[in-house]
């Protein structure tokens, strides 16, 4: 059976990358000064961060619409017998609700499987890329869904904002004691049920070591896939992060870097970083 993979731009994969891999996608929209622009197409991350640095009113994000999904599903099913549609956490966006609505209207319940990734950005991207690789290898749908679940249960994701300014602008965190507890230090978060959960308050010089030690403790003697995302284009910062984790003692068998996009970037702000790892599927693929 020919299986196609669909995702959304909250995966923060460049449009070029998705086209090269044959991955279909729906765009979110970013509203700036009452003008909606398509995420990663009309407004790429670099332009978004430039806007954030010079505005008092943060842009707003609109999830991909039901009609966006209907168009993508209809077109992509001309190429494939079945689609696996993998999307940003339902706790962070209304995207997946629109996917279900589109599938129902098109009566494609038997041809489209919708998956809540329960995550965002580089973590979502890794799930999508792995699922697409298996689909290209003609693995059955059950195998692909098992692999997605395996990755979800064997992954770690860390977020580090450069400033709490952007978090304070978020309705979901403004009233939270999280903001009040920073006390001038650098917070480290992970994602719990689609919401930011604070792990530690550290001096900036301690952040990389904290994350690398946490990963080493979790993945000792386990080969991993590793990814970094940065909300900006400072190559020195990116290369410094890469070098640190390369020599951290982790058994990294594949590593990627990508830009942090709009949904997470609007939450954390410019110059934020995200670090992700999951246990390699390896021999576990045969079950």
C-alpha positions in Angstrom: 0.0 0.0 0.0 1.3 3.5 -0.9 1.2 5.7 2.2 1.8 9.4 2.2 2.7 11.6 5.2 1.0 14.9 6.0 2.0 17.4 8.7 1.8 21.1 9.4 4.3 23.9 9.6 4.5 23.7 13.4 7.0 20.9 12.7 9.4 23.8 11.7 10.6 21.8 8.6 11.6 24.1 5.8 9.3 23.9 2.8 12.2 22.8 0.7 12.8 19.9 3.0 9.2 18.7 2.9 9.1 18.9 -0.8 12.4 17.0 -1.2 11.0 14.2 1.1 7.6 14.1 -0.5 5.8 15.2 2.6 2.5 17.1 2.3 1.7 19.9 4.7 -0.8 22.6 5.7 0.3 26.1 6.6 -0.6 27.9 9.8 -1.1 31.7 9.4 0.6 34.5 11.3 -1.4 37.7 11.8 0.8 40.8 11.8 -1.0 44.2 11.9 -4.3 42.5 10.9 -2.7 40.9 7.9 -2.5 37.1 7.8 0.6 35.6 6.2 1.3 31.9 5.6 3.8 30.4 8.0 7.2 29.5 6.5 6.0 30.6 3.0 5.0 34.3 3.2 6.8 34.8 6.5 9.8 32.7 7.3 11.3 32.5 10.9 14.0 35.2 10.3 11.4 37.7 9.2 9.2 36.8 12.1 12.0 37.3 14.6 12.8 40.7 13.1 9.2 41.7 13.6 9.2 40.4 17.2 12.3 42.6 18.0 10.5 45.7 16.8 6.9 45.4 17.9 5.0 45.9 21.1 2.1 43.7 20.0 3.1 40.1 19.4 1.7 38.6 16.2 -1.1 36.0 16.5 -1.1 32.5 15.1 -4.1 31.0 13.3 -4.1 27.2 12.8 -4.5 25.7 9.4 -8.2 25.6 8.4 -10.5 22.8 7.6 -10.5 23.8 3.9 -6.7 23.7 3.9 -6.8 20.1 5.0 -9.6 19.2 2.5 -7.4 20.5 -0.3 -4.3 18.7 0.8 -6.1 15.4 1.5 -7.9 15.4 -1.8 -4.8 16.2 -3.8 -2.4 13.9 -1.9 -4.8 10.9 -2.1 -4.5 11.1 -5.9 -0.9 9.9 -5.3 -1.4 7.5 -2.3 -3.8 4.9 -1.2 -3.6 6.0 2.5 -2.4 9.1 4.4 -1.0 9.4 7.9 -1.6 13.0 9.0 0.7 13.9 12.0 0.2 17.2 13.7 1.1 19.6 16.5 -0.2 18.7 20.0 -3.9 19.2 20.4 -3.1 21.0 23.7 -1.2 23.7 21.8 -3.3 24.3 18.7 -6.7 23.7 17.2 -5.0 22.2 14.1 -5.9 18.6 14.6 -9.6 19.4 15.2 -9.7 20.9 11.7 -8.0 17.8 10.3 -10.7 15.6 11.8 -13.4 17.9 10.5 -12.0 17.8 7.0 -11.7 14.0 7.0 -15.3 13.7 8.1 -16.6 16.1 5.4 -14.6 14.3 2.7 -15.7 10.8 4.0 -12.1 9.7 4.1 -12.2 8.0 7.5 -10.9 4.8 5.9 -8.1 6.5 3.9 -6.7 9.0 6.4 -5.2 8.2 9.8 -4.8 11.3 12.0 -2.2 11.3 14.7 -1.8 13.7 17.6 2.0 14.0 18.0 1.6 15.4 21.5 4.5 17.7 20.8 5.8 20.5 18.6 8.8 21.8 16.5 11.8 19.5 16.3 10.1 16.7 18.1 7.2 16.8 15.7 9.7 17.0 12.8 11.5 13.9 13.9 8.3 11.9 14.1 7.3 13.1 10.7 10.7 12.3 9.1 10.9 8.8 10.6 7.3 8.0 9.6 8.0 9.2 6.1 11.2 7.1 5.8 9.2 4.0 6.8 6.4 4.9 4.3 9.0 5.2 1.5 10.3 1.7 2.5 6.7 0.4 2.0 6.3 -0.6 5.7 2.7 -1.3 6.6 0.6 1.3 8.4 0.7 -0.7 11.7 4.5 -0.6 11.6 4.6 3.1 11.1 2.1 3.8 13.8 4.1 1.6 16.2 7.2 3.5 15.3 5.5 6.9 16.0 4.4 5.6 19.4 7.9 4.3 20.2 9.4 7.7 19.4 6.8 9.5 21.6 7.6 7.3 24.5 11.4 7.4 24.2 12.0 11.1 23.6 13.2 14.1 25.6 12.6 17.7 24.7 14.0 20.8 26.4 13.2 24.5 25.8 15.3 27.4 26.9 14.0 31.0 26.3 16.5 33.8 26.0 14.2 36.1 27.9 11.0 35.7 29.9 9.5 38.8 28.1 7.8 36.6 25.6 6.5 34.1 28.1 5.0 36.9 30.1 3.1 38.0 27.0 1.4 34.5 26.7 -2.0 34.2 28.3 -1.2 30.6 29.3 1.7 31.7 31.5 0.9 35.3 32.5 -1.0 34.3 35.6 1.2 31.4 36.4 3.7 31.3 39.3 6.2 30.1 36.7 7.0 33.7 35.7 7.3 34.9 39.3 9.8 32.2 40.1 12.5 33.1 37.5 14.3 35.6 39.8 16.7 36.7 37.0 17.8 33.2 36.2 17.4 31.2 33.0 14.5 28.8 33.0 14.6 25.3 31.4 11.3 23.8 30.3 10.0 20.6 28.9 6.6 19.8 27.5 3.9 18.1 29.7 0.5 17.5 28.2 1.1 20.2 25.7 2.0 22.8 28.2 5.4 24.2 29.3 6.6 22.7 32.5 9.6 24.3 34.3 12.4 21.9 35.2 15.0 24.3 36.6 16.2 27.9 37.1 19.9 28.2 36.1 22.5 30.6 35.3 22.9 30.8 31.5 26.4 29.3 31.7 24.9 26.1 33.3 22.1 25.4 30.8 24.0 23.3 28.2 25.7 21.2 30.9 22.3 20.6 32.7 20.7 19.4 29.5 23.6 17.2 28.4 23.9 15.6 31.8 20.1 14.9 31.8 20.3 13.3 28.4 23.3 11.2 29.3 21.5 10.0 32.4 18.5 8.9 30.3 20.3 7.5 27.3 23.4 5.9 28.7 24.6 3.2 26.2 21.6 3.9 24.0 22.1 5.2 20.4 20.0 8.3 19.8 18.8 10.6 17.2 19.5 14.2 18.2 18.2 17.6 17.0 18.7 21.3 17.9 16.5 24.2 17.0 17.4 27.9 17.4 15.2 31.0 17.1 17.7 32.9 15.0 20.5 32.6 12.4 23.6 33.2 14.6 25.9 30.4 13.3 28.3 30.9 16.2 25.6 30.0 18.7 24.4 27.0 16.6 28.0 25.7 16.1 28.7 26.1 19.8 25.7 24.1 20.8 26.6 21.4 18.3 30.1 21.1 19.6 29.0 20.9 23.2 26.6 18.0 22.6 29.0 16.2 20.2 31.5 15.8 23.1 28.9 15.2 25.9 29.2 11.4 25.9 26.0 10.8 24.1 25.9 8.1 21.4 24.5 10.2 18.6 24.0 8.3 15.4 22.1 11.0 13.6 22.0 14.8 14.3 20.1 17.6 12.7 19.7 21.4 13.3 16.8 23.5 12.2 15.3 26.9 12.8 12.6 27.3 15.4 9.4 28.4 13.8 6.4 30.5 14.6 4.3 28.6 17.1 7.1 27.8 19.5 9.0 31.0 18.6 6.0 33.2 19.5 5.9 31.4 22.8 9.6 31.6 23.7 10.8 34.5 21.7 14.0 35.2 19.6 17.3 33.5 20.5 15.6 30.7 22.3 16.9 27.1 21.9 15.3 23.7 21.9 17.1 20.4 22.3 15.6 17.0 21.5 16.6 13.3 21.5 14.9 10.0 21.0 16.1 6.5 21.2 17.0 5.1 17.8 14.4 2.7 16.4 17.2 0.4 15.2 16.4 -3.3 15.5 13.2 -2.4 17.4 11.5 -1.9 14.1 10.8 -5.6 13.7 8.1 -6.7 16.2 
